């Protein structure tokens, strides 16, 4: 009903959409921010991240075209990725000659040890490169890392078998591992 109202051009449905998913978006934002390297100075808070997401999606995305929860979280995960990458690029640029910010990839690459970190920009570049090979696999990685979704939730939203998501995740994870190790 809410998505239909968006499609019909009801602008009040935009804020209701975010009200409806606010708690879930904030939980995802908290989880994503907690994945950034421990000890790093965090200037971005979950509430601010969701607020920025709201501003970007209501200003730039065609919310009237959103058809489902799946579609909304797909758009939201890409927007969260851009917000986080831009934020950490700006912070790195301010640190004249400082190291790039690194993230812990526990949630993305299950098999990597908890202490291993990678460069945020390297991850972003690797996902973009993966997208040119397999859009489906890149979408799974984005949904797991930037939207905090589990395999079952991804399968439900993408309307495909869980086994397909799991097999594509294994391939994407192996590919990312190789690409990100080559970066270091």
PyMOL commands that set and color helices and strands:
alter all, ss='L'
color gray80, all
select helices_A, chain A and resi 2-7+12-35+46-60+63-65+69-94+120-133+135-145+151-158+162-183
alter helices_A, ss='H'
color red, helices_A
select strands_A, chain A and resi 102-104+117-119
alter strands_A, ss='S'
color yellow, strands_A
deselect
rebuild
show_as cartoon
